[in-house]
Amino acid sequence: MSAVIENHHDDHHHGPAKGLTRWLYTTNHKDIGTLYLWFSFAMFLIGGAMALVIRAELFQPGMQIVEPEFYNQMITLHGLIMIFGGVMPAFVGLANWLVPMMIGAPD
């Protein structure tokens, strides 16, 4: 009678998922809003880098760093990324954070 009986009823892991799984499979409105806001921040950084290339090209008259076609592409991509990658996801993320709390929706 030296066998050890293990209790497995205490081994359940109920709680929020950890790591990347928490962010990929979440249904929590605050986590989803946070993902939108982080994406928006990353797009603002990319759009800002494009703005720096544009401003560096305009530093002096004539061609400085990039070809004219690439300059035109930078102008277009900068505008698209800042509006559709930066501003719009930021508004959606903020709304996703705030609206469920404003209307009293359950988590």
Buried (B, 14 or more C-beta within 10 A) or exposed (E): EEEEEEEEEEEEEEEEEEEEEEBEEBEEBBBBBBBBBEBBEEBBEBBEEBBEBBEEBEEEEEEEEBEEEEBEEBBEBBEBBBEEBBBBBBEBBBBBBEEBEEEEEEE
